[in-house]
Amino acid sequence: MNTENPSSALDTLRILLGEDMAEVDRRIRTRLASEVTLINQLGTYIISGGGKRLRPALALLAAKAMGHNGTKHIDVAVIIELVHTATLLHDDVVDASRMRRGRETANFIWGNPASVLVGDFLYSRAFQMMVELQNLRILEILADATNVIAEGEVMQLVNCHDPDISEQRYLNTIRFKTAKLFEAAAQLGVIIAGGGSIAENALAAYGRHLGTAFQLVDDALDYCADSTQLGKSLGDDLAEGKPTLPLLYAMWQGTPTQAVLIRAAIEQGGRDRISEITAAIESTGAITYTLALAEREAAQAQTALNVIPPSEYRDVLHGLAMFAVERRF
């Protein structure tokens, strides 16, 4: 990893993509329009809920890095954000979440049925936009991506309350559930720009490694971040019985007493003994181990960029890999 300031990547991204991102937001709001009032209310609420918009930004950056001068990259970015937002709506229902990004979740305000159905609306709107682009390759990639993401969601559901999953199964789950949309976003940027297969494969690899790094850091932050900055309560994954890597590593490397404690916590869920579990995570170096793995993924993402031409857009992509592992919320 290089030593540039990771936060500068976001600053530069905002400068380079300011107009494009503003147009993405405008088109998202236009595409959310519906004669059904609840769709407008709920959709606007979650879209305006903050977030870094990294997935659509990846599509924009990849397209610009390959010399794209048109406007279709804006529509691709909108599609990516609609798909992502749909997954968030469904995730919060499955996880019975009450907070996201420091605000009450849509399902907590409007109920689970409304959240699921508006999520379905966003998915279908995204596919309408894909058809409008009249590019079968784009449709193919996004159809495959949404299918893989759904598989990842089911894998995570199956993994819940199971302390016996392997590190590889954990990694496969986050690559399906989280990294796949990062991969698709970066890949589609190249396709819109008319880049060749070498650049397409490289940016797909970049997105896959970047998305994996992001999720690894998210899972680490669930046990060590400031809950106010994080926008949710610490230990949410533990409460849901999710066997994330920090928890698994502490169970594998801890004392017999710690292993029994963590196994029971995964099986039963809840935060009843969160302080003891956090102490076990700290004493075993589980956070350090998880972040080291994230750094390796980020380094692989940076290496994948070597095949595309130098530009300020490539520099930002390079810096985002650092930001992924050095952020604290």
LUMBARO-462551 format. One record per residue (C-alpha): residue number from 0; residue in three letters; x, y, z. Coordinates in nm, 4 decimals. Example, Ala and Ser with C-alpha at 12.3 -4.5 7.8 and 13.67 -1.06 7.14 Angstrom:
# residues 2
lumfi n=0 res=ALA c1=1.2300 c2=-0.4500 c3=0.7800
lumfi n=1 res=SER c1=1.3670 c2=-0.1060 c3=0.7140
//
This chain:
# residues 329
lumfi n=0 res=MET c1=0.0000 c2=0.0000 c3=0.0000
lumfi n=1 res=ASN c1=0.1311 c2=0.3469 c3=-0.0741
lumfi n=2 res=THR c1=0.1463 c2=0.6281 c3=0.1795
lumfi n=3 res=GLU c1=-0.0802 c2=0.8909 c3=0.0248
lumfi n=4 res=ASN c1=-0.3546 c2=1.0379 c3=0.2428
lumfi n=5 res=PRO c1=-0.6571 c2=0.8084 c3=0.1943
lumfi n=6 res=SER c1=-0.9087 c2=1.0830 c3=0.2729
lumfi n=7 res=SER c1=-0.7707 c2=1.2821 c3=-0.0213
lumfi n=8 res=ALA c1=-0.9150 c2=1.0186 c3=-0.2539
lumfi n=9 res=LEU c1=-1.2683 c2=1.1122 c3=-0.1466
lumfi n=10 res=ASP c1=-1.1908 c2=1.4821 c3=-0.1723
lumfi n=11 res=THR c1=-1.0542 c2=1.4391 c3=-0.5242
lumfi n=12 res=LEU c1=-1.3470 c2=1.2153 c3=-0.6168
lumfi n=13 res=ARG c1=-1.5923 c2=1.4878 c3=-0.5153
lumfi n=14 res=ILE c1=-1.4038 c2=1.7417 c3=-0.7255
lumfi n=15 res=LEU c1=-1.3674 c2=1.5214 c3=-1.0333
lumfi n=16 res=LEU c1=-1.7164 c2=1.3770 c3=-1.0238
lumfi n=17 res=GLY c1=-1.9124 c2=1.6601 c3=-0.8630
lumfi n=18 res=GLU c1=-2.1278 c2=1.7379 c3=-1.1657
lumfi n=19 res=ASP c1=-2.1729 c2=1.3734 c3=-1.2601
lumfi n=20 res=MET c1=-2.2721 c2=1.2719 c3=-0.9067
lumfi n=21 res=ALA c1=-2.5197 c2=1.5602 c3=-0.8881
lumfi n=22 res=GLU c1=-2.6732 c2=1.4368 c3=-1.2116
lumfi n=23 res=VAL c1=-2.6838 c2=1.0814 c3=-1.0730
lumfi n=24 res=ASP c1=-2.8817 c2=1.2073 c3=-0.7729
lumfi n=25 res=ARG c1=-3.1163 c2=1.4059 c3=-0.9967
lumfi n=26 res=ARG c1=-3.1877 c2=1.1061 c3=-1.2182
lumfi n=27 res=ILE c1=-3.2376 c2=0.8790 c3=-0.9191
lumfi n=28 res=ARG c1=-3.5092 c2=1.1085 c3=-0.7859
lumfi n=29 res=THR c1=-3.6689 c2=1.1276 c3=-1.1296
lumfi n=30 res=ARG c1=-3.6688 c2=0.7490 c3=-1.1619
lumfi n=31 res=LEU c1=-3.8212 c2=0.7093 c3=-0.8168
lumfi n=32 res=ALA c1=-4.1283 c2=0.9026 c3=-0.9247
lumfi n=33 res=SER c1=-4.4459 c2=0.6989 c3=-0.9018
lumfi n=34 res=GLU c1=-4.8187 c2=0.7579 c3=-0.8796
lumfi n=35 res=VAL c1=-4.8080 c2=0.5459 c3=-0.5630
lumfi n=36 res=THR c1=-4.7417 c2=0.7883 c3=-0.2769
lumfi n=37 res=LEU c1=-4.5809 c2=0.5307 c3=-0.0486
lumfi n=38 res=ILE c1=-4.3165 c2=0.4509 c3=-0.3106
lumfi n=39 res=ASN c1=-4.2268 c2=0.8195 c3=-0.3353
lumfi n=40 res=GLN c1=-4.2112 c2=0.8619 c3=0.0419
lumfi n=41 res=LEU c1=-4.0163 c2=0.5510 c3=0.1278
lumfi n=42 res=GLY c1=-3.7901 c2=0.5632 c3=-0.1766
lumfi n=43 res=THR c1=-3.6977 c2=0.9264 c3=-0.1204
lumfi n=44 res=TYR c1=-3.6309 c2=0.8592 c3=0.2480
lumfi n=45 res=ILE c1=-3.3778 c2=0.5845 c3=0.1914
lumfi n=46 res=ILE c1=-3.2112 c2=0.7446 c3=-0.1110
lumfi n=47 res=SER c1=-3.1581 c2=1.0655 c3=0.0874
lumfi n=48 res=GLY c1=-3.0211 c2=0.8746 c3=0.3854
lumfi n=49 res=GLY c1=-2.6588 c2=0.9617 c3=0.3212
lumfi n=50 res=GLY c1=-2.3840 c2=0.7192 c3=0.2336
lumfi n=51 res=LYS c1=-2.0767 c2=0.7705 c3=0.0226
lumfi n=52 res=ARG c1=-2.2310 c2=0.6552 c3=-0.3080
lumfi n=53 res=LEU c1=-1.9137 c2=0.4557 c3=-0.3721
lumfi n=54 res=ARG c1=-2.0707 c2=0.1973 c3=-0.6005
lumfi n=55 res=PRO c1=-2.2084 c2=0.4453 c3=-0.8547
lumfi n=56 res=ALA c1=-1.8869 c2=0.6465 c3=-0.8196
lumfi n=57 res=LEU c1=-1.6903 c2=0.3365 c3=-0.9216
lumfi n=58 res=ALA c1=-1.8880 c2=0.3117 c3=-1.2449
lumfi n=59 res=LEU c1=-1.8246 c2=0.6783 c3=-1.3181
lumfi n=60 res=LEU c1=-1.4530 c2=0.6585 c3=-1.2365
lumfi n=61 res=ALA c1=-1.4003 c2=0.3429 c3=-1.4422
lumfi n=62 res=ALA c1=-1.5728 c2=0.4974 c3=-1.7435
lumfi n=63 res=LYS c1=-1.3740 c2=0.8192 c3=-1.7155
lumfi n=64 res=ALA c1=-1.0486 c2=0.6299 c3=-1.6629
lumfi n=65 res=MET c1=-1.1115 c2=0.4604 c3=-1.9985
lumfi n=66 res=GLY c1=-1.1772 c2=0.7898 c3=-2.1761
lumfi n=67 res=HIS c1=-1.5590 c2=0.7928 c3=-2.1859
lumfi n=68 res=ASN c1=-1.7063 c2=1.1285 c3=-2.2923
lumfi n=69 res=GLY c1=-2.0764 c2=1.0473 c3=-2.3218
lumfi n=70 res=THR c1=-2.3564 c2=1.0376 c3=-2.0648
lumfi n=71 res=LYS c1=-2.4509 c2=0.6699 c3=-2.0506
lumfi n=72 res=HIS c1=-2.2167 c2=0.6203 c3=-1.7551
lumfi n=73 res=ILE c1=-2.4634 c2=0.8331 c3=-1.5549
lumfi n=74 res=ASP c1=-2.7452 c2=0.5886 c3=-1.6246
lumfi n=75 res=VAL c1=-2.5224 c2=0.2952 c3=-1.5294
lumfi n=76 res=ALA c1=-2.4373 c2=0.4661 c3=-1.2012
lumfi n=77 res=VAL c1=-2.8087 c2=0.5259 c3=-1.1321
lumfi n=78 res=ILE c1=-2.8853 c2=0.1594 c3=-1.2003
lumfi n=79 res=ILE c1=-2.6098 c2=0.0504 c3=-0.9618
lumfi n=80 res=GLU c1=-2.7418 c2=0.2749 c3=-0.6842
lumfi n=81 res=LEU c1=-3.1018 c2=0.1572 c3=-0.7339
lumfi n=82 res=VAL c1=-2.9923 c2=-0.2049 c3=-0.7062
lumfi n=83 res=HIS c1=-2.7832 c2=-0.1260 c3=-0.3990
lumfi n=84 res=THR c1=-3.0711 c2=0.0590 c3=-0.2331
lumfi n=85 res=ALA c1=-3.3055 c2=-0.2319 c3=-0.3017
lumfi n=86 res=THR c1=-3.0617 c2=-0.4677 c3=-0.1284
lumfi n=87 res=LEU c1=-3.0464 c2=-0.2348 c3=0.1734
lumfi n=88 res=LEU c1=-3.4250 c2=-0.2339 c3=0.2052
lumfi n=89 res=HIS c1=-3.4362 c2=-0.6117 c3=0.1928
lumfi n=90 res=ASP c1=-3.1346 c2=-0.6497 c3=0.4245
lumfi n=91 res=ASP c1=-3.2926 c2=-0.4388 c3=0.6952
lumfi n=92 res=VAL c1=-3.6069 c2=-0.6502 c3=0.6836
lumfi n=93 res=VAL c1=-3.4143 c2=-0.9775 c3=0.7059
lumfi n=94 res=ASP c1=-3.1951 c2=-0.8442 c3=0.9878
lumfi n=95 res=ALA c1=-3.4857 c2=-0.6716 c3=1.1679
lumfi n=96 res=SER c1=-3.2667 c2=-0.3601 c3=1.1740
lumfi n=97 res=ARG c1=-3.3881 c2=-0.0411 c3=1.3381
lumfi n=98 res=MET c1=-3.0974 c2=0.1912 c3=1.2567
lumfi n=99 res=ARG c1=-2.8865 c2=0.2538 c3=0.9463
lumfi n=100 res=ARG c1=-2.6437 c2=0.5447 c3=0.8994
lumfi n=101 res=GLY c1=-2.7677 c2=0.6972 c3=1.2228
lumfi n=102 res=ARG c1=-3.1348 c2=0.7052 c3=1.1153
lumfi n=103 res=GLU c1=-3.4339 c2=0.4802 c3=1.1697
lumfi n=104 res=THR c1=-3.4646 c2=0.2218 c3=0.8940
lumfi n=105 res=ALA c1=-3.7496 c2=0.2305 c3=0.6441
lumfi n=106 res=ASN c1=-3.8872 c2=-0.0990 c3=0.7707
lumfi n=107 res=PHE c1=-3.8996 c2=0.0395 c3=1.1261
lumfi n=108 res=ILE c1=-4.0991 c2=0.3422 c3=1.0063
lumfi n=109 res=TRP c1=-4.3244 c2=0.1922 c3=0.7372
lumfi n=110 res=GLY c1=-4.3115 c2=-0.1792 c3=0.8219
lumfi n=111 res=ASN c1=-4.1592 c2=-0.4841 c3=0.6580
lumfi n=112 res=PRO c1=-4.4168 c2=-0.5367 c3=0.3797
lumfi n=113 res=ALA c1=-4.3725 c2=-0.1823 c3=0.2488
lumfi n=114 res=SER c1=-3.9922 c2=-0.2086 c3=0.2573
lumfi n=115 res=VAL c1=-3.9876 c2=-0.5382 c3=0.0691
lumfi n=116 res=LEU c1=-4.2287 c2=-0.4170 c3=-0.1967
lumfi n=117 res=VAL c1=-4.0537 c2=-0.0835 c3=-0.2523
lumfi n=118 res=GLY c1=-3.7276 c2=-0.2770 c3=-0.2751
lumfi n=119 res=ASP c1=-3.8895 c2=-0.4830 c3=-0.5487
lumfi n=120 res=PHE c1=-3.9963 c2=-0.1614 c3=-0.7213
lumfi n=121 res=LEU c1=-3.6376 c2=-0.0340 c3=-0.7200
lumfi n=122 res=TYR c1=-3.5100 c2=-0.3615 c3=-0.8658
lumfi n=123 res=SER c1=-3.7673 c2=-0.3541 c3=-1.1439
lumfi n=124 res=ARG c1=-3.6983 c2=0.0142 c3=-1.2167
lumfi n=125 res=ALA c1=-3.3286 c2=-0.0674 c3=-1.2457
lumfi n=126 res=PHE c1=-3.4019 c2=-0.3403 c3=-1.4975
lumfi n=127 res=GLN c1=-3.6220 c2=-0.1049 c3=-1.6985
lumfi n=128 res=MET c1=-3.3240 c2=0.1276 c3=-1.7240
lumfi n=129 res=MET c1=-3.0953 c2=-0.1589 c3=-1.8266
lumfi n=130 res=VAL c1=-3.3245 c2=-0.2384 c3=-2.1170
lumfi n=131 res=GLU c1=-3.3274 c2=0.1273 c3=-2.2227
lumfi n=132 res=LEU c1=-2.9485 c2=0.1170 c3=-2.2639
lumfi n=133 res=GLN c1=-2.9951 c2=-0.1474 c3=-2.5366
lumfi n=134 res=ASN c1=-2.6726 c2=-0.3233 c3=-2.4451
lumfi n=135 res=LEU c1=-2.7099 c2=-0.6955 c3=-2.3908
lumfi n=136 res=ARG c1=-2.3703 c2=-0.7203 c3=-2.2207
lumfi n=137 res=ILE c1=-2.4759 c2=-0.4699 c3=-1.9548
lumfi n=138 res=LEU c1=-2.8009 c2=-0.6566 c3=-1.8989
lumfi n=139 res=GLU c1=-2.6113 c2=-0.9846 c3=-1.8720
lumfi n=140 res=ILE c1=-2.3648 c2=-0.8541 c3=-1.6120
lumfi n=141 res=LEU c1=-2.6304 c2=-0.6935 c3=-1.3956
lumfi n=142 res=ALA c1=-2.8657 c2=-0.9909 c3=-1.4182
lumfi n=143 res=ASP c1=-2.5813 c2=-1.2178 c3=-1.3090
lumfi n=144 res=ALA c1=-2.4773 c2=-0.9750 c3=-1.0358
lumfi n=145 res=THR c1=-2.8244 c2=-0.9477 c3=-0.8815
lumfi n=146 res=ASN c1=-2.8534 c2=-1.3263 c3=-0.8867
lumfi n=147 res=VAL c1=-2.5167 c2=-1.3684 c3=-0.7131
lumfi n=148 res=ILE c1=-2.6072 c2=-1.1035 c3=-0.4548
lumfi n=149 res=ALA c1=-2.9299 c2=-1.2928 c3=-0.3786
lumfi n=150 res=GLU c1=-2.7270 c2=-1.6110 c3=-0.3344
lumfi n=151 res=GLY c1=-2.4974 c2=-1.4243 c3=-0.0972
lumfi n=152 res=GLU c1=-2.7944 c2=-1.3080 c3=0.1079
lumfi n=153 res=VAL c1=-2.9151 c2=-1.6653 c3=0.1404
lumfi n=154 res=MET c1=-2.5632 c2=-1.7840 c3=0.2278
lumfi n=155 res=GLN c1=-2.5476 c2=-1.5259 c3=0.5062
lumfi n=156 res=LEU c1=-2.8876 c2=-1.6373 c3=0.6319
lumfi n=157 res=VAL c1=-2.7712 c2=-1.9997 c3=0.6400
lumfi n=158 res=ASN c1=-2.4485 c2=-1.8982 c3=0.8146
lumfi n=159 res=CYS c1=-2.6330 c2=-1.7204 c3=1.0966
lumfi n=160 res=HIS c1=-2.5996 c2=-1.8966 c3=1.4324
lumfi n=161 res=ASP c1=-2.3450 c2=-2.1403 c3=1.2830
lumfi n=162 res=PRO c1=-2.0080 c2=-2.1205 c3=1.4642
lumfi n=163 res=ASP c1=-1.8570 c2=-2.3931 c3=1.2462
lumfi n=164 res=ILE c1=-1.8242 c2=-2.2081 c3=0.9157
lumfi n=165 res=SER c1=-1.4746 c2=-2.1805 c3=0.7706
lumfi n=166 res=GLU c1=-1.2872 c2=-1.8627 c3=0.6836
lumfi n=167 res=GLN c1=-1.3259 c2=-1.9509 c3=0.3174
lumfi n=168 res=ARG c1=-1.7038 c2=-1.9801 c3=0.3456
lumfi n=169 res=TYR c1=-1.7125 c2=-1.6448 c3=0.5230
lumfi n=170 res=LEU c1=-1.5078 c2=-1.4869 c3=0.2427
lumfi n=171 res=ASN c1=-1.7232 c2=-1.6469 c3=-0.0256
lumfi n=172 res=THR c1=-2.0320 c2=-1.5019 c3=0.1391
lumfi n=173 res=ILE c1=-1.9053 c2=-1.1454 c3=0.1484
lumfi n=174 res=ARG c1=-1.7745 c2=-1.1717 c3=-0.2080
lumfi n=175 res=PHE c1=-2.1206 c2=-1.2744 c3=-0.3197
lumfi n=176 res=LYS c1=-2.3241 c2=-1.0430 c3=-0.0974
lumfi n=177 res=THR c1=-2.1116 c2=-0.7268 c3=-0.0977
lumfi n=178 res=ALA c1=-1.8211 c2=-0.7369 c3=-0.3411
lumfi n=179 res=LYS c1=-2.0233 c2=-0.8477 c3=-0.6438
lumfi n=180 res=LEU c1=-2.1913 c2=-0.5099 c3=-0.6909
lumfi n=181 res=PHE c1=-1.8560 c2=-0.3289 c3=-0.6569
lumfi n=182 res=GLU c1=-1.7229 c2=-0.5647 c3=-0.9245
lumfi n=183 res=ALA c1=-2.0181 c2=-0.5057 c3=-1.1564
lumfi n=184 res=ALA c1=-2.0018 c2=-0.1267 c3=-1.1135
lumfi n=185 res=ALA c1=-1.6353 c2=-0.1038 c3=-1.2112
lumfi n=186 res=GLN c1=-1.6755 c2=-0.3532 c3=-1.4938
lumfi n=187 res=LEU c1=-1.9732 c2=-0.1694 c3=-1.6432
lumfi n=188 res=GLY c1=-1.7819 c2=0.1570 c3=-1.6466
lumfi n=189 res=VAL c1=-1.5287 c2=-0.0031 c3=-1.8804
lumfi n=190 res=ILE c1=-1.8000 c2=-0.1486 c3=-2.1040
lumfi n=191 res=ILE c1=-1.9784 c2=0.1870 c3=-2.1395
lumfi n=192 res=ALA c1=-1.6454 c2=0.3417 c3=-2.2387
lumfi n=193 res=GLY c1=-1.5840 c2=0.0733 c3=-2.4996
lumfi n=194 res=GLY c1=-1.2778 c2=-0.0630 c3=-2.3231
lumfi n=195 res=GLY c1=-1.1410 c2=-0.4024 c3=-2.4175
lumfi n=196 res=SER c1=-1.1542 c2=-0.7313 c3=-2.2317
lumfi n=197 res=ILE c1=-0.8198 c2=-0.6766 c3=-2.0560
lumfi n=198 res=ALA c1=-0.9375 c2=-0.3522 c3=-1.8952
lumfi n=199 res=GLU c1=-1.2798 c2=-0.5015 c3=-1.8240
lumfi n=200 res=ASN c1=-1.1316 c2=-0.7987 c3=-1.6401
lumfi n=201 res=ALA c1=-0.8883 c2=-0.5753 c3=-1.4526
lumfi n=202 res=LEU c1=-1.1577 c2=-0.3368 c3=-1.3299
lumfi n=203 res=ALA c1=-1.3819 c2=-0.6286 c3=-1.2362
lumfi n=204 res=ALA c1=-1.0982 c2=-0.7674 c3=-1.0234
lumfi n=205 res=TYR c1=-1.0393 c2=-0.4224 c3=-0.8763
lumfi n=206 res=GLY c1=-1.4041 c2=-0.3922 c3=-0.7727
lumfi n=207 res=ARG c1=-1.4138 c2=-0.7442 c3=-0.6318
lumfi n=208 res=HIS c1=-1.1068 c2=-0.6901 c3=-0.4114
lumfi n=209 res=LEU c1=-1.2180 c2=-0.3403 c3=-0.3095
lumfi n=210 res=GLY c1=-1.5637 c2=-0.4632 c3=-0.2088
lumfi n=211 res=THR c1=-1.4139 c2=-0.7490 c3=-0.0086
lumfi n=212 res=ALA c1=-1.1823 c2=-0.5083 c3=0.1712
lumfi n=213 res=PHE c1=-1.4749 c2=-0.2792 c3=0.2541
lumfi n=214 res=GLN c1=-1.6775 c2=-0.5609 c3=0.4057
lumfi n=215 res=LEU c1=-1.3844 c2=-0.6943 c3=0.6070
lumfi n=216 res=VAL c1=-1.3331 c2=-0.3492 c3=0.7565
lumfi n=217 res=ASP c1=-1.7073 c2=-0.3130 c3=0.8232
lumfi n=218 res=ASP c1=-1.7028 c2=-0.6416 c3=1.0122
lumfi n=219 res=ALA c1=-1.4025 c2=-0.5277 c3=1.2160
lumfi n=220 res=LEU c1=-1.5623 c2=-0.1909 c3=1.2925
lumfi n=221 res=ASP c1=-1.8660 c2=-0.3667 c3=1.4377
lumfi n=222 res=TYR c1=-1.6475 c2=-0.4433 c3=1.7396
lumfi n=223 res=CYS c1=-1.4165 c2=-0.1425 c3=1.7640
lumfi n=224 res=ALA c1=-1.5688 c2=0.1722 c3=1.6104
lumfi n=225 res=ASP c1=-1.7456 c2=0.4647 c3=1.7706
lumfi n=226 res=SER c1=-2.1135 c2=0.3733 c3=1.7521
lumfi n=227 res=THR c1=-2.2172 c2=0.7344 c3=1.6844
lumfi n=228 res=GLN c1=-1.9922 c2=0.7568 c3=1.3801
lumfi n=229 res=LEU c1=-2.0792 c2=0.4041 c3=1.2712
lumfi n=230 res=GLY c1=-2.4490 c2=0.4875 c3=1.2602
lumfi n=231 res=LYS c1=-2.5557 c2=0.1708 c3=1.4381
lumfi n=232 res=SER c1=-2.4981 c2=-0.0065 c3=1.7677
lumfi n=233 res=LEU c1=-2.1727 c2=-0.1933 c3=1.8207
lumfi n=234 res=GLY c1=-2.2182 c2=-0.5679 c3=1.8260
lumfi n=235 res=ASP c1=-2.5121 c2=-0.5676 c3=1.5836
lumfi n=236 res=ASP c1=-2.3603 c2=-0.8646 c3=1.3995
lumfi n=237 res=LEU c1=-2.3260 c2=-1.0534 c3=1.7276
lumfi n=238 res=ALA c1=-2.6857 c2=-0.9728 c3=1.8223
lumfi n=239 res=GLU c1=-2.7982 c2=-1.1344 c3=1.4966
lumfi n=240 res=GLY c1=-2.5743 c2=-1.4374 c3=1.5416
lumfi n=241 res=LYS c1=-2.3602 c2=-1.3509 c3=1.2381
lumfi n=242 res=PRO c1=-2.0266 c2=-1.5348 c3=1.2495
lumfi n=243 res=THR c1=-1.8037 c2=-1.2639 c3=1.1032
lumfi n=244 res=LEU c1=-1.4264 c2=-1.3035 c3=1.0854
lumfi n=245 res=PRO c1=-1.3316 c2=-1.1109 c3=1.4036
lumfi n=246 res=LEU c1=-1.5653 c2=-1.3317 c3=1.6029
lumfi n=247 res=LEU c1=-1.4548 c2=-1.6540 c3=1.4344
lumfi n=248 res=TYR c1=-1.0848 c2=-1.5756 c3=1.4706
lumfi n=249 res=ALA c1=-1.1256 c2=-1.4969 c3=1.8412
lumfi n=250 res=MET c1=-1.3057 c2=-1.8282 c3=1.8854
lumfi n=251 res=TRP c1=-1.0320 c2=-2.0175 c3=1.6991
lumfi n=252 res=GLN c1=-0.7409 c2=-1.8469 c3=1.8750
lumfi n=253 res=GLY c1=-0.8861 c2=-1.7800 c3=2.2191
lumfi n=254 res=THR c1=-0.8731 c2=-1.9822 c3=2.5384
lumfi n=255 res=PRO c1=-1.1106 c2=-2.2763 c3=2.5801
lumfi n=256 res=THR c1=-1.3300 c2=-2.0548 c3=2.7978
lumfi n=257 res=GLN c1=-1.3375 c2=-1.7812 c3=2.5348
lumfi n=258 res=ALA c1=-1.4123 c2=-2.0328 c3=2.2615
lumfi n=259 res=VAL c1=-1.7106 c2=-2.1703 c3=2.4528
lumfi n=260 res=LEU c1=-1.8356 c2=-1.8180 c3=2.5226
lumfi n=261 res=ILE c1=-1.8152 c2=-1.7078 c3=2.1583
lumfi n=262 res=ARG c1=-1.9629 c2=-2.0309 c3=2.0260
lumfi n=263 res=ALA c1=-2.2642 c2=-1.9882 c3=2.2527
lumfi n=264 res=ALA c1=-2.2988 c2=-1.6226 c3=2.1532
lumfi n=265 res=ILE c1=-2.3057 c2=-1.7104 c3=1.7821
lumfi n=266 res=GLU c1=-2.5546 c2=-1.9903 c3=1.8388
lumfi n=267 res=GLN c1=-2.7878 c2=-1.7844 c3=2.0565
lumfi n=268 res=GLY c1=-2.7314 c2=-1.4268 c3=1.9353
lumfi n=269 res=GLY c1=-2.7677 c2=-1.1248 c3=2.1619
lumfi n=270 res=ARG c1=-2.5314 c2=-0.8810 c3=2.3299
lumfi n=271 res=ASP c1=-2.5588 c2=-1.0142 c3=2.6848
lumfi n=272 res=ARG c1=-2.1840 c2=-1.0738 c3=2.7189
lumfi n=273 res=ILE c1=-2.0574 c2=-0.8250 c3=2.4643
lumfi n=274 res=SER c1=-1.7876 c2=-0.6832 c3=2.6945
lumfi n=275 res=GLU c1=-1.6327 c2=-1.0266 c3=2.7497
lumfi n=276 res=ILE c1=-1.6504 c2=-1.1090 c3=2.3808
lumfi n=277 res=THR c1=-1.4973 c2=-0.7748 c3=2.2857
lumfi n=278 res=ALA c1=-1.2157 c2=-0.8451 c3=2.5310
lumfi n=279 res=ALA c1=-1.1583 c2=-1.1847 c3=2.3679
lumfi n=280 res=ILE c1=-1.1503 c2=-1.0242 c3=2.0238
lumfi n=281 res=GLU c1=-0.8936 c2=-0.7735 c3=2.1475
lumfi n=282 res=SER c1=-0.6728 c2=-1.0231 c3=2.3318
lumfi n=283 res=THR c1=-0.6530 c2=-1.2616 c3=2.0355
lumfi n=284 res=GLY c1=-0.5654 c2=-0.9930 c3=1.7811
lumfi n=285 res=ALA c1=-0.8776 c2=-1.0684 c3=1.5791
lumfi n=286 res=ILE c1=-0.9204 c2=-0.7090 c3=1.4624
lumfi n=287 res=THR c1=-0.5570 c2=-0.6915 c3=1.3535
lumfi n=288 res=TYR c1=-0.5946 c2=-1.0170 c3=1.1635
lumfi n=289 res=THR c1=-0.9122 c2=-0.9017 c3=0.9891
lumfi n=290 res=LEU c1=-0.7663 c2=-0.5654 c3=0.8923
lumfi n=291 res=ALA c1=-0.4489 c2=-0.7301 c3=0.7609
lumfi n=292 res=LEU c1=-0.6626 c2=-0.9423 c3=0.5321
lumfi n=293 res=ALA c1=-0.8463 c2=-0.6285 c3=0.4187
lumfi n=294 res=GLU c1=-0.5125 c2=-0.4636 c3=0.3405
lumfi n=295 res=ARG c1=-0.4113 c2=-0.7582 c3=0.1237
lumfi n=296 res=GLU c1=-0.7386 c2=-0.7310 c3=-0.0672
lumfi n=297 res=ALA c1=-0.6898 c2=-0.3569 c3=-0.1130
lumfi n=298 res=ALA c1=-0.3343 c2=-0.4115 c3=-0.2372
lumfi n=299 res=GLN c1=-0.4655 c2=-0.6595 c3=-0.4938
lumfi n=300 res=ALA c1=-0.7206 c2=-0.4012 c3=-0.6030
lumfi n=301 res=GLN c1=-0.4445 c2=-0.1468 c3=-0.6566
lumfi n=302 res=THR c1=-0.2352 c2=-0.3962 c3=-0.8539
lumfi n=303 res=ALA c1=-0.5293 c2=-0.4661 c3=-1.0857
lumfi n=304 res=LEU c1=-0.5216 c2=-0.1007 c3=-1.1949
lumfi n=305 res=ASN c1=-0.1758 c2=-0.1345 c3=-1.3492
lumfi n=306 res=VAL c1=-0.3134 c2=-0.2353 c3=-1.6901
lumfi n=307 res=ILE c1=-0.5198 c2=0.0805 c3=-1.7446
lumfi n=308 res=PRO c1=-0.3718 c2=0.4118 c3=-1.8661
lumfi n=309 res=PRO c1=-0.2449 c2=0.6620 c3=-1.6061
lumfi n=310 res=SER c1=-0.4938 c2=0.9390 c3=-1.5275
lumfi n=311 res=GLU c1=-0.6345 c2=1.1359 c3=-1.2377
lumfi n=312 res=TYR c1=-0.9296 c2=0.8952 c3=-1.2372
lumfi n=313 res=ARG c1=-0.7005 c2=0.5957 c3=-1.1961
lumfi n=314 res=ASP c1=-0.5260 c2=0.7805 c3=-0.9131
lumfi n=315 res=VAL c1=-0.8580 c2=0.8194 c3=-0.7320
lumfi n=316 res=LEU c1=-0.9374 c2=0.4508 c3=-0.7795
lumfi n=317 res=HIS c1=-0.5953 c2=0.3749 c3=-0.6327
lumfi n=318 res=GLY c1=-0.6623 c2=0.6013 c3=-0.3359
lumfi n=319 res=LEU c1=-1.0046 c2=0.4483 c3=-0.2702
lumfi n=320 res=ALA c1=-0.8345 c2=0.1181 c3=-0.1980
lumfi n=321 res=MET c1=-0.6446 c2=0.2887 c3=0.0835
lumfi n=322 res=PHE c1=-0.9557 c2=0.4626 c3=0.2068
lumfi n=323 res=ALA c1=-1.1316 c2=0.1244 c3=0.2232
lumfi n=324 res=VAL c1=-0.8923 c2=-0.0058 c3=0.4867
lumfi n=325 res=GLU c1=-0.8051 c2=0.3123 c3=0.6768
lumfi n=326 res=ARG c1=-1.1526 c2=0.4523 c3=0.7391
lumfi n=327 res=ARG c1=-1.2943 c2=0.4215 c3=1.0884
lumfi n=328 res=PHE c1=-1.6695 c2=0.4378 c3=1.0153
//
